[in-house]
Amino acid sequence: MNSEPLRLSFKLSFHGDTGSSELEKILTDTEAPYFKRIRSASWLELKLLSHLAAPAVIVYLLNNVVSMSTQIFCGHLGNLELAAVSLGNTGIQMFAYGLMGIWSGLLGGTLLQTIILLWVTLRTDWNKEVEVATSRLSAWDEKRQPLLLE
C-alpha cells in the first residue's frame, strides 16, 4: 500500500492566490484614499465571486424558463390544467428556494437559541440572583426621592 498522501491534481481556484494577494495589497495601501481602496477591493471581490455565482444564477434563470414553458404548454390544454400547474410550480419553487434555504436557517437558529436559553436558565441559581437583586434594591432605599419635583 502506498504511504504517500493523496494530492489533488486540479486547481481549487480560477485565479490561484493572485486575487488574495492583490486584494491584500489594495486594502493595506494607506497612501490611497479610503473610499478608493474600498471601491477597488469591492470591484476585485465582485470579479472573483462572479466566477462562482454565475453558474448558480444561470441555473436559477433556466429553472424559471422551464417553469414558464411548462405553464405555457399546459395553458393550451385548458384553464383547469393551467391553474393546477401554476399552483404546483409555485408551491415547488417556494419549497425549494424558501423553505430549504431561509426557513431552515431560521428554524435552526431558533432551536439553537432555545437550547442555549434553557441551558442558562437551568444552571442559574435563582435564590442567589434574588439575594443580589434585593441587596441592590436595598442600596437605593436610603436615596429615595419624590417622583415629581415641586
DSSP file (Angstrom, degrees, kcal/mol; ACC not computed):
  #  RESIDUE AA STRUCTURE BP1 BP2  ACC     N-H-->O    O-->H-N    N-H-->O    O-->H-N    TCO  KAPPA ALPHA  PHI   PSI    X-CA   Y-CA   Z-CA
    1    1 A M              0   0    0      0, 0.0     2,-0.4     0, 0.0     0, 0.0   0.000 360.0 360.0 360.0 138.9    0.0    0.0    0.0
    2    2 A N        -     0   0    0      1,-0.1     0, 0.0     2,-0.1     0, 0.0  -0.591 360.0-166.0 -77.8 127.5    1.3    3.4   -0.9
    3    3 A S        +     0   0    0     -2,-0.4    -1,-0.1     2,-0.1     0, 0.0   0.429  53.5 112.1 -93.8   0.5    2.0    5.6    2.2
    4    4 A E  S    S-     0   0    0      1,-0.1     3,-0.1     3,-0.0    -2,-0.1  -0.534  76.3-106.4 -74.9 138.7    2.3    8.8    0.2
    5    5 A P        -     0   0    0      0, 0.0     2,-0.3     0, 0.0    -1,-0.1  -0.266  35.9-101.0 -66.5 151.6   -0.6   11.3    0.9
    6    6 A L        -     0   0    0      1,-0.0     2,-0.4     0, 0.0     0, 0.0  -0.545  41.2-159.6 -72.0 130.7   -3.3   11.8   -1.6
    7    7 A R        -     0   0    0     -2,-0.3     2,-0.4    -3,-0.1    -1,-0.0  -0.904  17.6-121.7-117.0 143.1   -2.8   15.0   -3.6
    8    8 A L        -     0   0    0     -2,-0.4     4,-0.1     1,-0.1     0, 0.0  -0.667  17.4-163.3 -80.6 133.2   -5.3   17.0   -5.6
    9    9 A S        +     0   0    0     -2,-0.4     2,-0.3     2,-0.1    -1,-0.1   0.378  64.8  70.6-100.5   4.8   -4.3   17.3   -9.2
   10   10 A F  S    S-     0   0    0      2,-0.0     2,-0.2     0, 0.0    -2,-0.1  -0.842  87.9-100.5-120.6 159.5   -6.6   20.1  -10.1
   11   11 A K        -     0   0    0     -2,-0.3    -2,-0.1     1,-0.1     3,-0.0  -0.553  19.1-153.2 -76.9 138.8   -6.6   23.8   -9.2
   12   12 A L  S    S+     0   0    0     -2,-0.2     2,-0.3    -4,-0.1    -1,-0.1   0.594  78.2  39.2 -85.1 -11.6   -9.0   24.8   -6.5
   13   13 A S        -     0   0    0      1,-0.1     4,-0.1     0, 0.0    -1,-0.0  -0.958  69.4-135.0-138.8 153.7   -9.3   28.3   -7.8
   14   14 A F  S    S+     0   0    0     -2,-0.3    -1,-0.1     1,-0.2    -3,-0.0   0.826 110.0  30.4 -72.1 -31.6   -9.5   30.1  -11.1
   15   15 A H  S >  S-     0   0    0      1,-0.3     3,-1.5    33,-0.1     4,-0.3   0.405  92.4-147.2-112.0   0.4   -7.1   32.7  -10.0
   16   16 A G  T 3   -     0   0    0      1,-0.2    -1,-0.3     2,-0.1     4,-0.3  -0.443  66.2 -36.6  65.5-139.5   -4.8   30.9   -7.6
   17   17 A D  T 3> S+     0   0    0      1,-0.2     4,-2.6     2,-0.1     5,-0.2   0.346 116.6  95.3 -98.4   5.4   -3.6   33.3   -4.8
   18   18 A T  H <> S+     0   0    0     -3,-1.5     4,-2.6     1,-0.2     5,-0.2   0.897  84.7  49.7 -65.4 -38.6   -3.2   36.3   -7.1
   19   19 A G  H  > S+     0   0    0     -4,-0.3     4,-2.4    -3,-0.2    -1,-0.2   0.906 112.3  47.9 -65.2 -40.4   -6.7   37.6   -6.2
   20   20 A S  H  > S+     0   0    0     -4,-0.3     4,-2.2     2,-0.2    -2,-0.2   0.920 115.0  44.1 -66.6 -44.3   -6.0   37.2   -2.5
   21   21 A S  H  X S+     0   0    0     -4,-2.6     4,-2.2     2,-0.2    -2,-0.2   0.885 114.2  50.1 -70.1 -36.7   -2.6   38.9   -2.7
   22   22 A E  H  X S+     0   0    0     -4,-2.6     4,-2.1    -5,-0.2    -2,-0.2   0.910 111.6  48.4 -66.2 -40.9   -3.9   41.7   -4.9
   23   23 A L  H  X S+     0   0    0     -4,-2.4     4,-2.4    -5,-0.2    -2,-0.2   0.894 110.3  51.9 -64.1 -40.3   -6.8   42.3   -2.5
   24   24 A E  H  X S+     0   0    0     -4,-2.2     4,-1.8     1,-0.2    -2,-0.2   0.899 108.9  50.6 -63.3 -40.7   -4.3   42.3    0.4
   25   25 A K  H  X S+     0   0    0     -4,-2.2     4,-0.8     1,-0.2    -2,-0.2   0.909 111.1  48.7 -63.1 -41.9   -2.2   45.0   -1.5
   26   26 A I  H >< S+     0   0    0     -4,-2.1     3,-0.6     1,-0.2    -2,-0.2   0.931 113.8  45.1 -64.2 -45.5   -5.3   47.1   -2.1
   27   27 A L  H 3< S+     0   0    0     -4,-2.4    -1,-0.2     1,-0.2    -2,-0.2   0.770 114.6  47.2 -74.3 -25.2   -6.5   47.0    1.5
   28   28 A T  H 3< S+     0   0    0     -4,-1.8     2,-1.1    -5,-0.2    -1,-0.2   0.502  81.5 107.0 -94.1  -3.1   -3.1   47.6    3.1
   29   29 A D    <<  +     0   0    0     -4,-0.8     3,-0.4    -3,-0.6     8,-0.1  -0.638  43.2 178.9 -77.2 101.2   -2.2   50.6    0.8
   30   30 A T  S    S+     0   0    0     -2,-1.1    -1,-0.2     1,-0.2     4,-0.1   0.589  71.0  70.9 -82.0  -9.5   -2.5   53.5    3.2
   31   31 A E  S    S+     0   0    0     -3,-0.1    -1,-0.2     2,-0.1     3,-0.1   0.840  86.4  75.9 -73.3 -33.0   -1.4   56.0    0.6
   32   32 A A  S    S-     0   0    0     -3,-0.4     5,-0.0    -6,-0.1     0, 0.0  -0.480  97.7 -95.6 -78.8 149.3   -4.7   55.6   -1.4
   33   33 A P     >  -     0   0    0      0, 0.0     4,-2.1     0, 0.0     5,-0.2  -0.256  33.6-115.3 -62.2 153.6   -7.9   57.3   -0.1
   34   34 A Y  H  > S+     0   0    0      1,-0.2     4,-2.4     2,-0.2     5,-0.2   0.918 112.8  46.3 -58.3 -49.9  -10.2   55.1    2.0
   35   35 A F  H  > S+     0   0    0      1,-0.2     4,-2.5     2,-0.2    -1,-0.2   0.822 110.3  54.0 -68.8 -30.1  -13.1   55.1   -0.4
   36   36 A K  H  > S+     0   0    0      2,-0.2     4,-2.6     1,-0.2    -1,-0.2   0.903 109.7  48.4 -67.5 -39.9  -10.9   54.4   -3.4
   37   37 A R  H  X S+     0   0    0     -4,-2.1     4,-2.8     2,-0.2     5,-0.2   0.923 112.7  47.7 -64.0 -43.5   -9.5   51.3   -1.6
   38   38 A I  H  X S+     0   0    0     -4,-2.4     4,-2.6     2,-0.2    -2,-0.2   0.917 113.1  48.5 -64.1 -42.6  -13.0   50.1   -0.7
   39   39 A R  H  X S+     0   0    0     -4,-2.5     4,-2.3     2,-0.2    -2,-0.2   0.927 114.1  45.7 -63.6 -44.7  -14.2   50.6   -4.3
   40   40 A S  H  X S+     0   0    0     -4,-2.6     4,-2.3     2,-0.2    -2,-0.2   0.908 114.6  47.7 -65.3 -41.9  -11.2   48.8   -5.8
   41   41 A A  H  X S+     0   0    0     -4,-2.8     4,-2.5    -5,-0.2    -2,-0.2   0.896 112.2  49.8 -66.5 -39.5  -11.4   45.9   -3.3
   42   42 A S  H  X S+     0   0    0     -4,-2.6     4,-2.4    -5,-0.2    -2,-0.2   0.909 111.1  49.1 -65.4 -41.3  -15.2   45.6   -3.9
   43   43 A W  H  X S+     0   0    0     -4,-2.3     4,-2.2     2,-0.2    -2,-0.2   0.918 112.7  47.2 -64.7 -43.2  -14.6   45.5   -7.6
   44   44 A L  H  X S+     0   0    0     -4,-2.3     4,-2.3     2,-0.2    -2,-0.2   0.916 112.9  49.0 -64.0 -42.8  -11.9   42.9   -7.3
   45   45 A E  H  X S+     0   0    0     -4,-2.5     4,-2.6     1,-0.2    -2,-0.2   0.888 109.8  52.3 -64.1 -38.7  -14.1   40.8   -5.0
   46   46 A L  H  X S+     0   0    0     -4,-2.4     4,-1.7     2,-0.2    -1,-0.2   0.904 109.6  49.2 -63.5 -41.6  -17.0   41.1   -7.4
   47   47 A K  H  X S+     0   0    0     -4,-2.2     4,-0.7     2,-0.2    -2,-0.2   0.911 113.7  46.0 -64.1 -41.5  -14.9   39.9  -10.3
   48   48 A L  H >< S+     0   0    0     -4,-2.3     3,-0.5     1,-0.2     4,-0.5   0.902 115.5  45.1 -68.8 -40.5  -13.6   36.9   -8.2
   49   49 A L  H >X S+     0   0    0     -4,-2.6     4,-2.7     1,-0.2     3,-0.6   0.737  98.2  71.5 -77.4 -21.7  -17.0   35.9   -6.9
   50   50 A S  H 3X S+     0   0    0     -4,-1.7     4,-2.2     1,-0.2    -1,-0.2   0.830  92.0  59.0 -64.7 -29.0  -18.7   36.3  -10.3
   51   51 A H  H << S+     0   0    0     -4,-0.7    -1,-0.2    -3,-0.5    -2,-0.2   0.838 113.4  38.4 -66.2 -31.2  -16.9   33.1  -11.5
   52   52 A L  H <> S+     0   0    0     -3,-0.6     4,-0.6    -4,-0.5    -2,-0.2   0.848 120.6  43.5 -84.9 -36.3  -18.6   31.2   -8.6
   53   53 A A  H  X S+     0   0    0     -4,-2.7     4,-2.3     1,-0.2     5,-0.2   0.765  95.4  76.1 -84.3 -25.5  -22.0   32.9   -8.7
   54   54 A A  H  X S+     0   0    0     -4,-2.2     4,-2.4    -5,-0.2     5,-0.2   0.902  94.9  48.5 -58.1 -46.1  -22.6   32.9  -12.5
   55   55 A P  H  > S+     0   0    0      0, 0.0     4,-2.4     0, 0.0    -1,-0.2   0.898 111.8  50.3 -61.9 -37.1  -23.4   29.2  -12.8
   56   56 A A  H  X S+     0   0    0     -4,-0.6     4,-2.1     2,-0.2    -2,-0.2   0.899 111.2  48.4 -66.5 -39.5  -25.9   29.4   -9.9
   57   57 A V  H  X S+     0   0    0     -4,-2.3     4,-2.4     2,-0.2    -1,-0.2   0.911 111.4  50.2 -65.8 -42.1  -27.6   32.5  -11.5
   58   58 A I  H  X S+     0   0    0     -4,-2.4     4,-2.6    -5,-0.2    -2,-0.2   0.919 111.0  48.6 -63.5 -43.4  -27.8   30.7  -14.9
   59   59 A V  H  X S+     0   0    0     -4,-2.4     4,-2.2     2,-0.2    -1,-0.2   0.903 110.7  51.6 -63.4 -40.7  -29.4   27.6  -13.3
   60   60 A Y  H  X S+     0   0    0     -4,-2.1     4,-1.7     2,-0.2    -2,-0.2   0.925 112.0  46.0 -61.5 -45.0  -31.9   29.8  -11.4
   61   61 A L  H  X S+     0   0    0     -4,-2.4     4,-2.0     1,-0.2    -2,-0.2   0.902 111.5  51.5 -65.9 -40.9  -32.9   31.5  -14.6
   62   62 A L  H  X S+     0   0    0     -4,-2.6     4,-2.5     1,-0.2    -1,-0.2   0.866 106.2  55.0 -65.3 -35.3  -33.2   28.3  -16.5
   63   63 A N  H  X S+     0   0    0     -4,-2.2     4,-2.2     1,-0.2    -1,-0.2   0.903 108.8  48.1 -62.0 -39.9  -35.4   26.8  -13.8
   64   64 A N  H  X S+     0   0    0     -4,-1.7     4,-2.5     2,-0.2    -2,-0.2   0.876 110.2  51.8 -68.2 -36.2  -37.7   29.8  -14.2
   65   65 A V  H  X S+     0   0    0     -4,-2.0     4,-2.7     2,-0.2    -2,-0.2   0.916 110.4  48.4 -65.6 -42.5  -37.7   29.3  -18.0
   66   66 A V  H  X S+     0   0    0     -4,-2.5     4,-2.2     2,-0.2    -2,-0.2   0.916 112.4  49.1 -63.1 -42.6  -38.6   25.7  -17.7
   67   67 A S  H  X S+     0   0    0     -4,-2.2     4,-1.9     2,-0.2    -2,-0.2   0.917 112.7  47.4 -62.4 -43.7  -41.4   26.6  -15.2
   68   68 A M  H  X S+     0   0    0     -4,-2.5     4,-2.1     1,-0.2    -2,-0.2   0.910 111.6  49.4 -66.3 -42.1  -42.7   29.2  -17.6
   69   69 A S  H  X S+     0   0    0     -4,-2.7     4,-2.4     1,-0.2    -1,-0.2   0.874 109.1  53.3 -67.1 -34.9  -42.6   27.0  -20.6
   70   70 A T  H  X S+     0   0    0     -4,-2.2     4,-2.3    -5,-0.2    -1,-0.2   0.914 109.4  48.6 -62.5 -42.3  -44.5   24.2  -18.7
   71   71 A Q  H  X S+     0   0    0     -4,-1.9     4,-1.6     2,-0.2    -2,-0.2   0.875 110.2  51.8 -66.2 -36.8  -47.2   26.7  -17.8
   72   72 A I  H  X S+     0   0    0     -4,-2.1     4,-0.9     2,-0.2    -2,-0.2   0.941 111.7  45.7 -65.5 -46.5  -47.5   27.8  -21.4
   73   73 A F  H >X S+     0   0    0     -4,-2.4     3,-0.6     1,-0.2     4,-0.5   0.900 113.8  48.6 -64.6 -39.8  -47.9   24.3  -22.7
   74   74 A C  H >X S+     0   0    0     -4,-2.3     4,-1.2     1,-0.2     3,-0.7   0.779 101.6  65.0 -71.6 -24.9  -50.4   23.4  -20.0
   75   75 A G  H 3< S+     0   0    0     -4,-1.6    -1,-0.2     1,-0.2    -2,-0.2   0.803  96.3  57.4 -65.3 -28.0  -52.3   26.6  -20.8
   76   76 A H  H << S+     0   0    0     -4,-0.9    -1,-0.2    -3,-0.6    -2,-0.2   0.733 101.7  57.2 -72.7 -21.6  -53.0   25.1  -24.3
   77   77 A L  H << S-     0   0    0     -3,-0.7     2,-0.3    -4,-0.5    -2,-0.2   0.867 121.6 -70.0 -77.7 -37.0  -54.7   22.1  -22.6
   78   78 A G     X  -     0   0    0     -4,-1.2     4,-1.9     1,-0.1    -1,-0.3  -0.900  41.9 -82.9 160.6 171.4  -57.2   24.1  -20.6
   79   79 A N  H  > S+     0   0    0     -2,-0.3     4,-2.5     2,-0.2     5,-0.2   0.896 121.3  51.1 -68.7 -41.6  -57.9   26.5  -17.8
   80   80 A L  H  > S+     0   0    0      1,-0.2     4,-2.3     2,-0.2    -1,-0.2   0.900 111.4  48.0 -64.5 -40.6  -58.0   23.9  -15.1
   81   81 A E  H  > S+     0   0    0      2,-0.2     4,-2.6     1,-0.2     5,-0.2   0.892 110.7  51.8 -66.8 -39.4  -54.7   22.4  -16.2
   82   82 A L  H  X S+     0   0    0     -4,-1.9     4,-2.1    -8,-0.3    -2,-0.2   0.923 111.3  47.1 -63.1 -44.1  -53.1   25.9  -16.3
   83   83 A A  H  X S+     0   0    0     -4,-2.5     4,-2.3     2,-0.2     5,-0.2   0.907 112.7  50.1 -63.7 -41.2  -54.3   26.7  -12.8
   84   84 A A  H  X S+     0   0    0     -4,-2.3     4,-2.4     1,-0.2    -2,-0.2   0.927 112.7  44.5 -65.2 -45.3  -53.0   23.3  -11.5
   85   85 A V  H  X S+     0   0    0     -4,-2.6     4,-2.7     2,-0.2     5,-0.3   0.853 112.0  53.7 -70.8 -32.4  -49.6   23.6  -13.0
   86   86 A S  H  X S+     0   0    0     -4,-2.1     4,-2.3    -5,-0.2    -2,-0.2   0.944 112.7  43.0 -64.6 -46.8  -49.3   27.3  -11.9
   87   87 A L  H  X S+     0   0    0     -4,-2.3     4,-2.5     2,-0.2    -2,-0.2   0.897 115.5  50.4 -65.4 -39.4  -50.1   26.3   -8.3
   88   88 A G  H  X S+     0   0    0     -4,-2.4     4,-2.5    -5,-0.2     5,-0.2   0.937 112.5  44.5 -64.5 -47.5  -47.8   23.3   -8.5
   89   89 A N  H  X S+     0   0    0     -4,-2.7     4,-2.6     1,-0.2     5,-0.2   0.905 114.4  49.7 -64.7 -40.9  -44.8   25.1   -9.8
   90   90 A T  H  X S+     0   0    0     -4,-2.3     4,-2.5    -5,-0.3    -1,-0.2   0.921 112.2  48.2 -64.2 -42.8  -45.3   28.0   -7.4
   91   91 A G  H  X S+     0   0    0     -4,-2.5     4,-2.2     2,-0.2    -2,-0.2   0.915 113.0  46.9 -63.6 -43.3  -45.5   25.5   -4.5
   92   92 A I  H  X S+     0   0    0     -4,-2.5     4,-3.2     2,-0.2     5,-0.2   0.918 113.6  48.1 -65.7 -42.8  -42.4   23.6   -5.5
   93   93 A Q  H  X>S+     0   0    0     -4,-2.6     4,-2.8     2,-0.2     5,-0.6   0.894 110.6  51.1 -66.7 -38.4  -40.4   26.7   -6.0
   94   94 A M  I  X>S+     0   0    0     -4,-2.5     4,-1.7    -5,-0.2     5,-1.7   0.916 115.0  43.8 -63.1 -40.7  -41.5   28.2   -2.7
   95   95 A F  I  <>S+     0   0    0     -4,-2.2     5,-1.9     3,-0.2    -2,-0.2   0.943 116.9  45.4 -67.1 -46.8  -40.4   24.9   -1.0
   96   96 A A  I  <5S+     0   0    0     -4,-3.2    -2,-0.2    -5,-0.2    -3,-0.2   0.908 128.0  23.8 -67.5 -43.0  -37.2   24.6   -2.9
   97   97 A Y  I  <>S+     0   0    0     -4,-2.8     5,-0.6    -5,-0.2    -3,-0.2   0.809 132.5  32.1 -95.6 -31.9  -35.9   28.1   -2.6
   98   98 A G  I  XXS+     0   0    0     -4,-1.7     5,-2.0    -5,-0.6     4,-0.5   0.948 121.0  37.0 -90.9 -59.9  -37.7   29.4    0.5
   99   99 A L  I  4XS+     0   0    0     -5,-1.7     5,-1.0     1,-0.2    -3,-0.2   0.909 120.2  45.5 -65.9 -43.9  -38.2   26.5    3.0
  100  100 A M  I  4<S+     0   0    0     -5,-1.9    -1,-0.2    -6,-0.2    -2,-0.1   0.794 124.3  32.5 -72.2 -25.7  -35.0   24.7    2.3
  101  101 A G  I  >5S+     0   0    0     -6,-0.2     4,-1.5    -4,-0.2    -3,-0.2   0.887 130.4  13.4 -93.7 -82.8  -32.9   27.9    2.5
  102  102 A I  I  X<S+     0   0    0     -5,-0.6     4,-2.3    -4,-0.5    -3,-0.2   0.855 125.9  53.2 -70.9 -35.8  -34.0   30.7    4.7
  103  103 A W  I  ><S+     0   0    0     -5,-2.0     4,-2.9     2,-0.2     5,-0.2   0.878 106.7  51.5 -71.2 -36.0  -36.6   28.8    6.7
  104  104 A S  H  ><S+     0   0    0     -5,-1.0     4,-2.5    -6,-0.3    -1,-0.2   0.899 112.0  48.0 -67.0 -37.1  -34.1   26.0    7.7
  105  105 A G  H  X S+     0   0    0     -4,-1.5     4,-2.5     2,-0.2    -2,-0.2   0.900 112.5  49.0 -65.5 -40.5  -31.7   28.7    8.9
  106  106 A L  H  X S+     0   0    0     -4,-2.3     4,-2.3     2,-0.2    -2,-0.2   0.928 114.3  44.4 -64.8 -45.6  -34.4   30.4   10.8
  107  107 A L  H  X S+     0   0    0     -4,-2.9     4,-2.5     2,-0.2    -2,-0.2   0.902 113.9  50.2 -66.9 -40.3  -35.6   27.2   12.5
  108  108 A G  H  X S+     0   0    0     -4,-2.5     4,-2.4    -5,-0.2    -2,-0.2   0.911 111.8  47.8 -63.7 -41.8  -32.0   26.1   13.2
  109  109 A G  H  X S+     0   0    0     -4,-2.5     4,-2.5     2,-0.2    -2,-0.2   0.898 112.3  49.0 -65.2 -40.9  -31.2   29.5   14.8
  110  110 A T  H  X S+     0   0    0     -4,-2.3     4,-2.4     2,-0.2    -2,-0.2   0.906 111.8  49.5 -65.0 -41.5  -34.4   29.4   16.9
  111  111 A L  H  X S+     0   0    0     -4,-2.5     4,-2.3     2,-0.2    -2,-0.2   0.924 112.4  47.2 -63.0 -44.8  -33.6   25.9   18.0
  112  112 A L  H  X S+     0   0    0     -4,-2.4     4,-2.4     1,-0.2    -2,-0.2   0.911 112.3  49.9 -63.6 -42.5  -30.0   26.8   19.0
  113  113 A Q  H  X S+     0   0    0     -4,-2.5     4,-2.6     1,-0.2    -1,-0.2   0.901 110.6  50.3 -63.0 -41.1  -31.2   29.9   20.8
  114  114 A T  H  X S+     0   0    0     -4,-2.4     4,-2.5     2,-0.2    -2,-0.2   0.909 110.4  49.5 -63.9 -42.4  -33.8   27.9   22.7
  115  115 A I  H  X S+     0   0    0     -4,-2.3     4,-2.3     2,-0.2    -2,-0.2   0.921 112.5  47.4 -63.1 -44.0  -31.2   25.3   23.7
  116  116 A I  H  X S+     0   0    0     -4,-2.4     4,-2.5     2,-0.2    -2,-0.2   0.922 112.8  48.4 -64.2 -44.0  -28.8   28.0   25.0
  117  117 A L  H  X S+     0   0    0     -4,-2.6     4,-2.6     1,-0.2    -2,-0.2   0.890 111.6  49.8 -65.4 -38.4  -31.5   29.8   26.9
  118  118 A L  H  X S+     0   0    0     -4,-2.5     4,-2.6     2,-0.2    -1,-0.2   0.914 111.0  50.0 -63.5 -41.9  -32.7   26.5   28.5
  119  119 A W  H  X S+     0   0    0     -4,-2.3     4,-1.6     2,-0.2    -2,-0.2   0.928 113.8  44.5 -62.0 -46.1  -29.1   25.7   29.5
  120  120 A V  H  X S+     0   0    0     -4,-2.5     4,-0.6     1,-0.2    -2,-0.2   0.911 114.9  49.1 -65.3 -42.2  -28.6   29.1   31.0
  121  121 A T  H >< S+     0   0    0     -4,-2.6     3,-0.6     1,-0.2    -2,-0.2   0.901 112.2  47.3 -65.4 -41.6  -31.9   29.0   32.8
  122  122 A L  H 3< S+     0   0    0     -4,-2.6    -1,-0.2     1,-0.2    -2,-0.2   0.790 113.4  46.5 -73.8 -27.6  -31.4   25.6   34.3
  123  123 A R  H 3< S+     0   0    0     -4,-1.6     2,-0.3    -5,-0.2    -1,-0.2   0.477  89.3 104.5 -94.7  -0.6  -27.9   26.2   35.6
  124  124 A T  S << S-     0   0    0     -4,-0.6     2,-1.1    -3,-0.6     3,-0.1  -0.629  70.4-134.3 -82.1 135.9  -28.7   29.6   37.2
  125  125 A D     >  -     0   0    0     -2,-0.3     4,-1.7     1,-0.2     3,-0.2  -0.780  23.1-173.3 -87.4  99.6  -29.0   29.7   41.0
  126  126 A W  H  > S+     0   0    0     -2,-1.1     4,-2.1     1,-0.2    -1,-0.2   0.806  78.7  58.6 -71.1 -30.0  -32.2   31.8   41.2
  127  127 A N  H  > S+     0   0    0      2,-0.2     4,-2.0     1,-0.2    -1,-0.2   0.911 107.8  47.5 -63.8 -40.8  -32.1   32.1   45.0
  128  128 A K  H  > S+     0   0    0      2,-0.2     4,-2.4     1,-0.2    -2,-0.2   0.890 109.7  53.2 -66.2 -38.9  -28.7   33.8   44.7
  129  129 A E  H  X S+     0   0    0     -4,-1.7     4,-2.3     1,-0.2    -2,-0.2   0.891 108.2  50.6 -62.8 -39.1  -30.0   36.1   42.0
  130  130 A V  H  X S+     0   0    0     -4,-2.1     4,-2.5     2,-0.2    -1,-0.2   0.903 109.8  50.6 -65.3 -40.7  -32.9   37.1   44.2
  131  131 A E  H  X S+     0   0    0     -4,-2.0     4,-2.4     2,-0.2    -2,-0.2   0.918 111.1  47.9 -62.7 -43.5  -30.4   37.9   47.0
  132  132 A V  H  X S+     0   0    0     -4,-2.4     4,-2.0     2,-0.2    -2,-0.2   0.915 113.0  48.1 -63.9 -43.1  -28.2   40.0   44.7
  133  133 A A  H  X S+     0   0    0     -4,-2.3     4,-2.2     1,-0.2    -2,-0.2   0.896 111.2  50.8 -65.3 -39.6  -31.3   41.9   43.4
  134  134 A T  H  X S+     0   0    0     -4,-2.5     4,-2.3     1,-0.2    -2,-0.2   0.906 109.7  49.9 -64.9 -41.6  -32.5   42.5   47.0
  135  135 A S  H  X S+     0   0    0     -4,-2.4     4,-1.1     1,-0.2    -1,-0.2   0.876 111.0  49.7 -65.9 -35.9  -29.2   43.9   48.1
  136  136 A R  H  X S+     0   0    0     -4,-2.0     4,-0.6     1,-0.2    -1,-0.2   0.898 112.1  47.7 -68.2 -39.3  -29.0   46.2   45.1
  137  137 A L  H >X S+     0   0    0     -4,-2.2     3,-0.8     1,-0.2     4,-0.6   0.863 106.8  56.5 -69.9 -34.9  -32.5   47.5   45.8
  138  138 A S  H >X S+     0   0    0     -4,-2.3     3,-0.6     1,-0.3     4,-0.6   0.799  98.7  61.9 -68.2 -25.9  -31.8   48.0   49.5
  139  139 A A  H 3< S+     0   0    0     -4,-1.1    -1,-0.3     1,-0.2     3,-0.2   0.782 104.7  48.9 -66.8 -25.5  -28.9   50.3   48.5
  140  140 A W  H X< S+     0   0    0     -3,-0.8     3,-1.0    -4,-0.6    -1,-0.2   0.587  89.5  83.7 -89.0 -11.4  -31.4   52.5   46.8
  141  141 A D  H X< S+     0   0    0     -3,-0.6     3,-0.9    -4,-0.6    -1,-0.2   0.891  91.0  48.0 -60.3 -40.6  -33.8   52.6   49.9
  142  142 A E  T 3< S+     0   0    0     -4,-0.6    -1,-0.3     1,-0.2    -2,-0.1   0.615 107.0  58.3 -78.1 -10.1  -31.8   55.4   51.6
  143  143 A K  T <  S+     0   0    0     -3,-1.0    -1,-0.2    -4,-0.1    -2,-0.1  -0.077  73.6 151.7-107.5  32.6  -31.7   57.5   48.4
  144  144 A R    <   -     0   0    0     -3,-0.9    -3,-0.1     1,-0.0    -4,-0.0  -0.409  18.8-178.9 -68.8 137.8  -35.4   57.8   47.9
  145  145 A Q        -     0   0    0     -2,-0.1    -2,-0.1     4,-0.0     4,-0.0  -0.948  34.8 -94.9-130.9 153.1  -36.6   60.9   46.1
  146  146 A P        -     0   0    0      0, 0.0     3,-0.1     0, 0.0     0, 0.0  -0.365  27.8-129.8 -66.5 149.7  -40.1   62.0   45.2
  147  147 A L  S    S+     0   0    0      1,-0.2     2,-0.5    -2,-0.0     0, 0.0   0.885  96.4  42.8 -67.6 -38.3  -41.3   61.1   41.7
  148  148 A L  S    S-     0   0    0      2,-0.0     2,-0.4    -3,-0.0    -1,-0.2  -0.942  79.5-145.5-113.2 123.4  -42.4   64.6   40.9
  149  149 A L              0   0    0     -2,-0.5    -2,-0.0     1,-0.1    -4,-0.0  -0.689 360.0 360.0 -85.5 137.5  -40.3   67.6   42.0
  150  150 A E              0   0    0     -2,-0.4    -1,-0.1     0, 0.0    -2,-0.0   0.458 360.0 360.0 -92.5 360.0  -42.2   70.6   43.1
